[in-house]
Amino acid sequence: MSAPGGPSPTRRTVLEGLGVAVVAGVAGFAWFTATGPPSEDERDRGEDEQEEQEDERDDEQDEVEDQREDQRDDDQDEDRSGPDGGSG
């Protein structure tokens, strides 16, 4: 008796399909092992580097803001002193 859609698969066809699946699984496992997710140490190193870069950007931004604030304070001091240097 065969299936309604055609002849049933032979034992050889089933074994060939199983062999292809096993080879693909082994190849996938080898690829994942070689290029898989980084180790915990590598992840920590990457996170540390990212945090350092963010800290450097924050420090640079703070420095620029401090310089602008200092410049504004200097400009305000000059405006208060007036043209005669603040003597009255």
VOGUZA-657008 format. One record per residue: x, y, z of N, C-alpha, C, CB in turn; residue in three letters. Coordinates in steps of 0.2 Angstrom, whole numbers, padded with zeros to 4 digits, always signed. Glycine has a CB too. Layout:
residues N
XYZXYZXYZXYZALA;...
This chain:
residues 88
+0004-0006+0000+0000+0000+0000+0004+0006+0000-0005+0000+0006MET;+0003+0011-0004+0007+0017-0005+0002+0023-0002+0009+0018-0012SER;+0006+0028-0001+0002+0034+0002-0002+0037-0004+0007+0039+0004ALA;-0007+0041-0003-0012+0043-0008-0008+0048-0013-0018+0047-0005PRO;-0003+0051-0011+0001+0056-0015+0006+0053-0020+0004+0061-0011GLY;+0008+0047-0019+0013+0044-0023+0016+0038-0019+0018+0049-0025GLY;+0022+0036-0022+0025+0030-0018+0028+0032-0012+0030+0027-0023PRO;+0028+0027-0007+0031+0029-0001+0039+0029-0001+0029+0024+0005SER;+0042+0033+0003+0049+0034+0003+0053+0028+0004+0052+0040+0007PRO;+0058+0027+0001+0062+0020+0002+0067+0021+0008+0066+0018-0004THR;+0069+0016+0011+0074+0016+0016+0080+0020+0015+0076+0009+0019ARG;+0082+0020+0009+0088+0023+0006+0087+0031+0006+0090+0021-0001ARG;+0081+0033+0004+0079+0040+0004+0079+0043+0011+0073+0041+0000THR;+0076+0039+0015+0076+0041+0022+0083+0042+0025+0071+0037+0026VAL;+0087+0037+0024+0094+0038+0027+0098+0043+0024+0097+0031+0026LEU;+0097+0045+0017+0100+0050+0014+0098+0057+0017+0099+0050+0007GLU;+0092+0058+0018+0089+0064+0021+0091+0064+0029+0081+0063+0021GLY;+0092+0059+0032+0094+0059+0039+0102+0061+0039+0093+0052+0043LEU;+0105+0058+0034+0113+0060+0034+0114+0068+0032+0116+0056+0028GLY;+0110+0070+0028+0110+0077+0026+0108+0082+0033+0105+0079+0021VAL;+0103+0080+0036+0102+0083+0042+0107+0083+0048+0095+0080+0045ALA;+0110+0077+0048+0116+0076+0053+0122+0081+0051+0118+0069+0054VAL;+0124+0080+0045+0129+0084+0042+0128+0092+0043+0131+0083+0035VAL;+0122+0094+0042+0120+0101+0043+0120+0103+0050+0113+0103+0040ALA;+0118+0099+0054+0118+0100+0062+0125+0101+0064+0115+0095+0066GLY;+0130+0096+0062+0137+0096+0064+0140+0103+0061+0140+0090+0062VAL;+0139+0104+0055+0141+0111+0052+0139+0117+0056+0140+0111+0045ALA;+0133+0117+0058+0130+0123+0061+0133+0123+0068+0122+0122+0062GLY;+0134+0117+0072+0137+0118+0078+0144+0120+0078+0137+0111+0081PHE;+0148+0118+0073+0155+0120+0072+0155+0127+0071+0158+0116+0066ALA;+0151+0130+0066+0151+0137+0065+0149+0141+0071+0145+0139+0059TRP;+0144+0139+0075+0142+0142+0081+0148+0142+0086+0136+0139+0084PHE;+0151+0137+0087+0157+0136+0091+0162+0141+0089+0159+0129+0092THR;+0164+0141+0083+0169+0146+0080+0167+0153+0081+0171+0144+0073ALA;+0161+0155+0079+0159+0162+0078+0154+0164+0083+0158+0163+0071THR;+0152+0160+0088+0146+0161+0092+0147+0167+0096+0145+0155+0096GLY;+0143+0168+0101+0143+0173+0105+0149+0174+0109+0137+0173+0110PRO;+0151+0180+0111+0158+0181+0114+0157+0178+0121+0160+0189+0114PRO;+0163+0177+0124+0163+0175+0131+0162+0180+0136+0171+0172+0133SER;+0160+0178+0142+0158+0183+0147+0164+0189+0148+0157+0180+0154GLU;+0170+0187+0147+0176+0192+0148+0176+0196+0142+0182+0188+0148ASP;+0174+0194+0136+0174+0198+0130+0168+0203+0131+0174+0194+0124GLU;+0163+0201+0133+0157+0205+0134+0158+0210+0139+0151+0201+0136ARG;+0161+0209+0144+0163+0213+0150+0168+0219+0147+0166+0210+0156ASP;+0173+0216+0143+0178+0221+0140+0174+0226+0136+0183+0217+0137ARG;+0170+0223+0131+0166+0228+0127+0162+0233+0130+0162+0223+0122GLY;+0159+0230+0136+0155+0235+0140+0159+0240+0143+0150+0231+0145GLU;+0165+0238+0146+0169+0243+0149+0172+0248+0144+0175+0239+0152ASP;+0173+0246+0138+0176+0251+0133+0170+0256+0131+0178+0247+0126GLU;+0164+0253+0130+0159+0258+0129+0157+0263+0134+0152+0253+0127GLN;+0158+0260+0140+0157+0265+0146+0162+0270+0146+0156+0261+0153GLU;+0168+0268+0145+0174+0273+0144+0173+0278+0139+0181+0270+0143GLU;+0171+0276+0133+0169+0281+0128+0164+0286+0130+0167+0277+0121GLN;+0158+0283+0133+0153+0287+0135+0155+0292+0140+0147+0283+0138GLU;+0160+0290+0145+0162+0295+0150+0167+0300+0147+0167+0291+0155ASP;+0171+0298+0142+0175+0303+0138+0170+0308+0135+0180+0300+0133GLU;+0165+0306+0132+0161+0311+0128+0157+0315+0133+0155+0307+0124ARG;+0155+0313+0139+0152+0317+0144+0157+0322+0147+0149+0312+0150ASP;+0163+0320+0148+0168+0324+0151+0170+0330+0146+0175+0321+0152ASP;+0170+0328+0139+0171+0333+0134+0165+0338+0134+0172+0330+0127GLU;+0159+0336+0134+0153+0340+0134+0153+0344+0140+0147+0336+0134GLN;+0155+0342+0146+0155+0346+0152+0160+0351+0152+0157+0341+0158ASP;+0166+0350+0149+0171+0355+0148+0169+0360+0143+0178+0351+0145GLU;+0165+0359+0138+0163+0364+0133+0158+0368+0137+0160+0361+0127VAL;+0153+0365+0141+0148+0369+0145+0151+0373+0150+0143+0364+0148GLU;+0157+0371+0153+0160+0375+0158+0163+0381+0155+0165+0371+0162ASP;+0166+0380+0149+0170+0385+0145+0164+0391+0143+0173+0383+0139GLN;+0159+0388+0141+0153+0393+0139+0151+0397+0145+0147+0389+0136ARG;+0150+0393+0151+0148+0397+0157+0153+0402+0159+0146+0391+0162GLU;+0159+0400+0159+0164+0405+0161+0164+0411+0156+0171+0401+0161ASP;+0163+0410+0150+0163+0415+0145+0157+0420+0146+0163+0413+0138GLN;+0152+0417+0148+0146+0421+0150+0147+0425+0156+0140+0416+0150ARG;+0150+0422+0161+0151+0425+0167+0156+0431+0166+0154+0421+0172ASP;+0161+0430+0162+0166+0435+0160+0162+0441+0156+0172+0433+0156ASP;+0158+0439+0152+0154+0444+0148+0150+0448+0153+0150+0441+0142ASP;+0147+0445+0157+0142+0449+0162+0146+0453+0166+0138+0443+0166GLN;+0152+0451+0169+0156+0455+0173+0158+0461+0169+0163+0451+0175ASP;+0160+0461+0163+0162+0466+0159+0156+0471+0158+0165+0464+0152GLU;+0150+0468+0157+0144+0473+0156+0143+0477+0162+0138+0468+0154ASP;+0144+0474+0168+0142+0477+0175+0147+0482+0176+0142+0472+0180ARG;+0153+0481+0174+0159+0486+0176+0158+0493+0171+0166+0483+0174SER;+0155+0492+0166+0153+0498+0162+0159+0501+0158+0150+0504+0166GLY;+0159+0506+0154+0164+0509+0150+0170+0512+0155+0162+0514+0146PRO;+0169+0514+0161+0174+0517+0165+0177+0512+0169+0171+0523+0169ASP;+0176+0506+0169+0179+0501+0173+0176+0500+0179+0186+0502+0174GLY;+0170+0502+0180+0166+0501+0187+0168+0506+0192+0168+0495+0189GLY;+0172+0511+0191+0173+0517+0196+0168+0522+0195+0180+0520+0195SER;+0166+0524+0201+0160+0529+0201+0161+0535+0203+0155+0526+0204GLY;
